[in-house]
Amino acid sequence: MWQRSPPWSGWWPLAEDAAAPRTHSRHLPDALGRRYLLEFDTAELASRRADVLVIGSGMAGLTAALGAAANGRSVHLVTKGRISETNTWYAQGGIAGAVGEADSVELHLADTLVVGQGLCEEDVVRAVVGEAGEALRDLVRLGVEFDRVESGAVDLHREGGHSLPRVLHTGDATGAEIQNKLSGAVKRAERVEVFEERFLVDLLTAGERCVGALIYDPATHDLEAFWAGSIVLATGGAGQMYRITTNPLLATGDGVAAAWRAGAEVSDLEFVQFHPTAFDSAASPKFLITEALRGEGAYLLDCDEKRFMLGVHELAELAPRDVVTREIEKVIARCGRPNVWLDARHLGAEHLRLHFPTVWETCLEAGIDISKDLIPVAPAAHYMIGGVRIDLDGRTSVPGLYASGECSCSGLHGANRLASNSLLEGLVFSRRIVRALETDAQPVPPARVVSPPSDDSVLYTLPMALGNLQSVMSQFVGVNRSEGSLEEAATMLGEMAAVLDVSLTRPAELELQNLVTLAILLTHAAWYRTESRGCHSRTDYPLRDDEHWRVRTVWRRGASPRREAITGRTDAWAAGERP
Ligand SMILES: Cc1cc2nc3c(=O)[nH]c(=O)nc-3n(C[C@H](O)[C@H](O)[C@H](O)COP(=O)(O)OP(=O)(O)OC[C@H]3O[C@@H](n4cnc5c(N)ncnc54)[C@H](O)[C@@H]3O)c2cc1C
C-alpha cells in the first residue's frame, strides 16, 4: 500500500499510524528534491575562510556577529542588500520584555502561551522571556535609546494579546533605532568583515556537516565559496510570497529554502501571521499601522462606522492578531469594501503627532490627517512563524548550521505570534548561539564540494511568474484555506516548480526559486494540518483538534512529514486558560 516516489521527493501518507488524523497524501513535486540551485565545483571558485559565517544583517545576524567577534572569533557577515536593508529596520511597535514594575516573566510567559494556542514549547518561551531583561539591558549598553517617561523608567506600550504595557519602543520607529545602532557597532567591530550586496545561493555540506555557503556577487557575477567552522542563518521571512504584505522586497525566504535543500528540518510552515491593520493604499509593501495605536485606544470600525470587535473577544481591538484578522476579513466580505477603518481621531492631533510620528507623516503624505480622518486598513501577510527548526541553542538538524530570527522556528510562537516577541526572539537566540559556539565550534574544514548536474528549461518570464505565485498564494493559501483551495494551489505551484527547475543566476531569479519552494512547502503543510488553530484557519476543519494536532509538523527533504509532541505543560494553555 505504500507508494514509492523518487527517493529525494518521496513522502507518504501516515495511514498506517493508527493515531494519525485524516490528512492528505500528495507527493511534493520532484523539483523540491533538488540539492543545489546551480552547478559548480568549489575547486574552481575563489574562496574565503572565517571561524563563523553569518548570513543576514537584521537583529538576528548582527547580534550573532557582534557576540561571536566579542568572543575572539573571526566573522564574515554576508547580506544581500546594504547592511540596514532588513525587516528589522521596518519594525515599528517595539520589542517585548517584562521590565515594568507590575510585570513579571511569568506574566509574559502566560501571554505568549495563551496567544500561541497550545503549540508553544514552554521551555523555549521560558528561556526567551526569562533572558529578555538582560538582553535588553545589553542593547541599551550598545547605545539603543528607548523612549522614557519623566522618572527615567522606560516607556512601555501595550499591544494585542499582552495583558499589560510591556513593549519598549523608540517612538514608532523602534526597528530603525535598533538597526542603526547594531549596524554601527558591527562596522566598528575589529573581527567582523561585512560583505554587502552578496547573495546566499546555497549552503555547502560535506557529509552531514554544513561547512560554508555558496555566495554570488551580482556586481561581478562571481560565485565564491565562503568556508566556516559554524554558519549562522539569519535571513528573515518570506512575506513576498503574498501580493499584499508588510514585508520589504528582500523577504523571499532564501535561507529557509537553502536550508531545506541542505537537508535541514523545517517546521510549522502552515502558520503565517497576517497583520490586521496594514494601511490600505496602492503602495507595496504595505505600510503598517502599528498595533500600539490600538493599544493607545484607536477603534476598528465597519462600513457603518460601528465598532465590530466588541463582543467578539474580551480584549476587543487588542485581541490576538489572528482573531482580529479573521473578523476584519468577515467585515470586508459583508461590506463589500476592500478595507475597514481605524479611528484614532479621539486621541488628538498633538498626542498622535508626538507618539506616532511615522504613522502621522505617512498617512498625511497619502492625504489622510489621522486626527480628523478615518484610516483605511486591511490585513496583510506579515510574519512567517515556521522556518528552520532549531533547538534551545539555535542548532538546526544539520551539524555546523545554526539559525536565528524569523528564518528559524524555535517553538516560541506556537500557532500565533504574540506582538513584539519576534525582535526579542532574534536577539535572545543569537545570544544563545554565541554561547553555544564556545563549546560546539569546529575548525574551518578543508573541503571540496561539487554539485550534481541539473536540467535546464526556462519557460516563465520572471515578473509573470512572481505575479502568478503571489496571486495563487493570496487567493488559495491566505487567511482562510480549505482542502479544495490548497489542492488547487499545490497543483499550480507544482507546475511552476517544474518549469522553474533551471540554472538561473540573477538574484531575482534565485529568489523566485526560493519563493516557489517555500510556497509549496507551506501549501502542503497547511493541507496536512486538518484543523484550525491560531493563524491557520481551515474552513473545512473549523475546529481546533487537540487530540490529533497539539503537535508541531516537521518536514525534511526526502522524508515523510513528522508530527512532534509539544514539550511542557501545554494542556491549560491550549484551552486558552491562565493557570
Ligand atoms: C513593517 C513591519 C513591522 C514590524 N514590527 C515589529 C515590531 O514592532 N516588533 C517585533 O518584534 N517585530 C516586528 N516585525 C517583525 C520583525 O521586524 C522581524 O521578524 C525581525 O526583524 C526579523 O529579524 P531577522 O534578523 O530575523 O531578519 P531581517 O531583519 O529580515 O534580516 C534578514 C537579513 O537577511 C538578509 N538576506 C536574506 N536573504 C539573503 C540572501 N539570499 N543572501 C544574503 N543575505 C540575505 C537580508 O538582506 C537581511 O539583511 C515587523 C515586521 C515588519 C515587516
The ligand as a MOL file (V3000), in Angstrom:
LIG
                    3D

  0  0  0     0  0            999 V3000
M  V30 BEGIN CTAB
M  V30 COUNTS 53 58 0 0 0
M  V30 BEGIN ATOM
M  V30 1 C 6.5290 46.5220 8.8550 0
M  V30 2 C 6.9810 45.5810 9.9370 0
M  V30 3 C 6.8200 45.9170 11.2600 0
M  V30 4 C 7.2320 45.0440 12.2720 0
M  V30 5 N 7.1210 45.4300 13.5870 0
M  V30 6 C 7.6220 44.6260 14.5470 0
M  V30 7 C 7.6450 45.0520 15.9080 0
M  V30 8 O 7.2350 46.1470 16.2420 0
M  V30 9 N 8.1670 44.1910 16.8360 0
M  V30 10 C 8.6490 42.9610 16.5040 0
M  V30 11 O 9.0930 42.2170 17.4010 0
M  V30 12 N 8.6510 42.5450 15.2220 0
M  V30 13 C 8.1630 43.3480 14.2430 0
M  V30 14 N 8.1900 42.9200 12.9390 0
M  V30 15 C 8.8110 41.6310 12.6360 0
M  V30 16 C 10.3220 41.7890 12.7730 0
M  V30 17 O 10.7070 43.0200 12.2280 0
M  V30 18 C 11.0750 40.6850 12.0570 0
M  V30 19 O 10.5470 39.4430 12.3800 0
M  V30 20 C 12.5400 40.7010 12.5030 0
M  V30 21 O 13.0720 41.9770 12.3000 0
M  V30 22 C 13.3400 39.6730 11.7460 0
M  V30 23 O 14.6940 39.8940 12.0360 0
M  V30 24 P 15.7830 38.9460 11.3730 0
M  V30 25 O 17.1000 39.4120 11.8430 0
M  V30 26 O 15.4040 37.5480 11.5910 0
M  V30 27 O 15.6080 39.2070 9.8040 0
M  V30 28 P 15.6630 40.5550 8.9620 0
M  V30 29 O 15.6960 41.7540 9.8000 0
M  V30 30 O 14.5780 40.4730 7.9540 0
M  V30 31 O 17.0490 40.4420 8.2040 0
M  V30 32 C 17.2270 39.4750 7.1910 0
M  V30 33 C 18.5910 39.6720 6.5930 0
M  V30 34 O 18.9240 38.5750 5.7550 0
M  V30 35 C 19.4530 39.0550 4.5370 0
M  V30 36 N 19.2200 38.0550 3.4970 0
M  V30 37 C 18.0550 37.4740 3.1330 0
M  V30 38 N 18.2650 36.6260 2.1110 0
M  V30 39 C 19.5850 36.6740 1.8260 0
M  V30 40 C 20.4100 36.0510 0.8550 0
M  V30 41 N 19.9250 35.2000 -0.0540 0
M  V30 42 N 21.7280 36.3360 0.8520 0
M  V30 43 C 22.2620 37.2140 1.7340 0
M  V30 44 N 21.5250 37.8450 2.6730 0
M  V30 45 C 20.2100 37.5700 2.7090 0
M  V30 46 C 18.6840 40.3460 4.3040 0
M  V30 47 O 19.3510 41.1470 3.3630 0
M  V30 48 C 18.6930 40.9230 5.7030 0
M  V30 49 O 19.9150 41.5250 5.9670 0
M  V30 50 C 7.7820 43.7890 11.9290 0
M  V30 51 C 7.9490 43.4460 10.5900 0
M  V30 52 C 7.5540 44.3280 9.5960 0
M  V30 53 C 7.7480 43.9360 8.1640 0
M  V30 END ATOM
M  V30 BEGIN BOND
M  V30 1 1 1 2
M  V30 2 1 2 3
M  V30 3 2 2 52
M  V30 4 2 3 4
M  V30 5 1 4 5
M  V30 6 1 4 50
M  V30 7 2 5 6
M  V30 8 1 6 7
M  V30 9 1 6 13
M  V30 10 2 7 8
M  V30 11 1 7 9
M  V30 12 1 9 10
M  V30 13 2 10 11
M  V30 14 1 10 12
M  V30 15 2 12 13
M  V30 16 1 13 14
M  V30 17 1 14 15
M  V30 18 1 14 50
M  V30 19 1 15 16
M  V30 20 1 16 17
M  V30 21 1 16 18
M  V30 22 1 18 19
M  V30 23 1 18 20
M  V30 24 1 20 21
M  V30 25 1 20 22
M  V30 26 1 22 23
M  V30 27 1 23 24
M  V30 28 2 24 25
M  V30 29 1 24 26
M  V30 30 1 24 27
M  V30 31 1 27 28
M  V30 32 2 28 29
M  V30 33 1 28 30
M  V30 34 1 28 31
M  V30 35 1 31 32
M  V30 36 1 32 33
M  V30 37 1 33 34
M  V30 38 1 33 48
M  V30 39 1 34 35
M  V30 40 1 35 36
M  V30 41 1 35 46
M  V30 42 1 36 37
M  V30 43 1 36 45
M  V30 44 2 37 38
M  V30 45 1 38 39
M  V30 46 1 39 40
M  V30 47 2 39 45
M  V30 48 1 40 41
M  V30 49 2 40 42
M  V30 50 1 42 43
M  V30 51 2 43 44
M  V30 52 1 44 45
M  V30 53 1 46 47
M  V30 54 1 46 48
M  V30 55 1 48 49
M  V30 56 2 50 51
M  V30 57 1 51 52
M  V30 58 1 52 53
M  V30 END BOND
M  V30 END CTAB
M  END
